[in-house]
């Protein structure tokens, strides 16, 4: 990608991000805790990263507005419709991931 001009690279990155959001939207059964266990990020992280990117550029983006963009609806609505309670196994796996991460720091 180094041979691409900045504008083209930014457009490709934006398109890939939109595709990631669509993929997550198409796979609502994938829980945030599963994403955190496997990849150490979730939909909420993407929302926070959008807010941080806006702040870095002097733009204002409310966290709830960012979450609505990422989730395709309000977080409360998504949570009500799609978020399942975390299982003991998921909680244990997340704790193990966090402990491993602390050990690497």
PyMOL commands that set and color helices and strands:
alter all, ss='L'
color gray80, all
select helices_A, chain A and resi 6-26+32-39+43-56+63-71+75-82+88-104
alter helices_A, ss='H'
color red, helices_A
deselect
rebuild
show_as cartoon
